[in-house]
């Protein structure tokens, strides 16, 4: 599920998320009445599909940050700067976010990332190099590994235009 406003992408949820809950949250927290499709959501959805198909290594999307406060926003903005195919530890992201020593808070921010994939929290790993968790328990951890594998194994396809 992906939700976007005229200000940018506001939600992108992982498989298994409740679409009705996503719509309800966006409606309640923004006062907006979501519509299916439309130009605000179509381009982001196309980019997410291209990323998952291994055809896109970076998103060219605007983020609507209004529902992400304080340190969570700084941590997610830092994670967004981790290059495709690379990882950073929770501690490194804390430093990037301007709060050295806040690795646990980074973990919390990543676990509550409302714009998954577009904000690549899957690129944030433990200091020992293990991948750590990723929403939905074991299934989420498998998904995180698949995303990391996608980025290491396949790059964007060459432009053939």
C-alpha positions in Angstrom: 0.0 0.0 0.0 1.1 3.5 -0.8 -0.5 6.8 0.1 0.5 10.2 -1.2 -0.7 13.7 -0.8 0.0 16.8 -2.9 3.0 17.3 -0.7 4.5 13.8 -1.4 4.5 10.2 -0.3 3.1 9.9 3.2 2.9 6.1 3.6 4.3 3.0 2.0 3.7 -0.1 3.9 5.2 -3.6 3.7 3.3 -6.7 2.7 1.0 -7.9 5.4 0.0 -4.5 6.5 -3.8 -3.8 6.8 -4.8 -1.4 4.0 -7.9 -0.3 5.8 -5.8 0.7 8.8 -3.5 2.7 6.5 -6.4 4.6 5.0 -7.9 5.2 8.4 -4.7 6.5 9.8 -4.1 8.9 6.9 -7.7 10.2 7.1 -7.6 10.6 10.9 -4.1 12.3 11.1 -4.4 14.5 8.0 -8.1 15.2 7.6 -7.8 14.2 4.0 -10.2 11.9 2.2 -8.1 9.4 0.3 -8.9 8.5 -3.3 -7.6 5.4 -5.0 -5.0 6.1 -7.7 -4.3 9.5 -9.1 -1.2 11.3 -10.1 0.1 11.8 -6.5 0.2 8.0 -6.0 0.7 6.6 -9.5 4.3 7.8 -10.1 5.5 6.7 -6.6 3.8 3.3 -7.1 5.5 2.9 -10.5 8.9 3.6 -8.9 8.3 1.1 -6.1 7.4 -1.6 -8.6 10.5 -0.7 -10.7 12.6 -0.9 -7.5 11.2 -4.3 -6.6 11.9 -5.6 -10.1 15.5 -4.5 -9.9 15.1 -1.8 -12.5 15.5 1.2 -10.1 18.3 2.0 -7.6 16.9 5.2 -6.2 13.6 6.9 -5.7 13.0 10.4 -7.1 10.1 11.1 -4.9 9.1 13.9 -2.5 8.2 12.8 1.0 5.4 14.3 3.0 7.1 14.4 6.4 4.2 16.0 8.4 3.3 12.9 10.4 6.9 12.1 11.4 8.1 14.2 14.3 11.4 15.1 15.8 14.2 12.5 16.1 12.2 9.9 14.1 12.3 12.3 11.2 16.0 13.0 11.5 16.8 9.3 11.8 14.6 8.5 8.7 16.2 11.3 6.8 19.6 9.9 7.6 18.6 6.4 6.5 17.4 7.9 3.2 21.0 8.9 2.5 22.4 5.4 2.7 23.3 4.5 -0.9 21.7 1.6 -2.8 23.6 -1.6 -2.2 25.2 -0.3 1.0 24.3 -0.6 4.7 24.9 1.4 7.9 24.6 0.4 11.5 22.1 1.8 13.9 24.9 3.7 15.6 26.2 5.1 12.3 22.7 6.4 11.5 22.4 7.9 15.0 25.6 9.9 14.2 24.2 10.9 10.8 21.1 12.1 12.5 23.1 14.2 14.9 22.6 12.1 18.0 25.6 9.9 18.7 24.7 7.3 21.2 21.1 7.1 20.1 21.4 3.7 18.3 18.4 2.3 20.2 16.3 5.3 19.3 17.3 4.8 15.7 16.1 1.2 16.0 12.8 2.4 17.2 12.5 4.9 14.4 13.3 2.3 11.8 10.8 -0.1 13.3 8.1 2.6 13.0 9.1 3.8 9.5 5.8 4.6 7.8 7.4 5.0 4.3 9.2 1.6 3.9 11.3 1.0 0.8 11.2 4.7 -0.2 12.9 5.4 3.1 15.3 2.4 3.1 15.3 1.3 6.7 16.2 -2.2 5.4 19.7 -0.8 4.9 20.2 -0.2 8.6 21.8 -3.2 10.3 23.4 -4.1 13.6 26.9 -3.1 14.5 28.1 -6.7 14.3 26.9 -6.9 10.6 23.8 -9.0 11.2 20.7 -7.7 9.6 18.5 -7.2 12.7 14.7 -7.2 12.6 12.3 -5.8 10.1 8.5 -5.6 10.8 6.3 -8.7 11.0 8.8 -10.9 12.9 10.5 -13.7 11.0 8.7 -13.0 7.8 9.9 -9.4 8.0 13.5 -10.4 8.6 13.3 -12.7 5.5 11.9 -9.7 3.5 14.7 -7.5 4.8 17.3 -10.1 3.6 15.5 -10.3 0.2 15.7 -6.5 -0.2 19.4 -6.5 0.7 20.0 -9.3 -1.7 18.1 -7.5 -4.4 20.3 -4.5 -4.0 23.6 -6.5 -3.9 22.8 -8.9 -6.7 20.9 -6.8 -9.3 21.5 -3.2 -10.2 19.4 -1.0 -12.4 19.1 -2.1 -16.0 20.8 0.1 -18.6 18.8 2.7 -20.3 18.0 1.4 -23.7 16.2 4.4 -25.1 
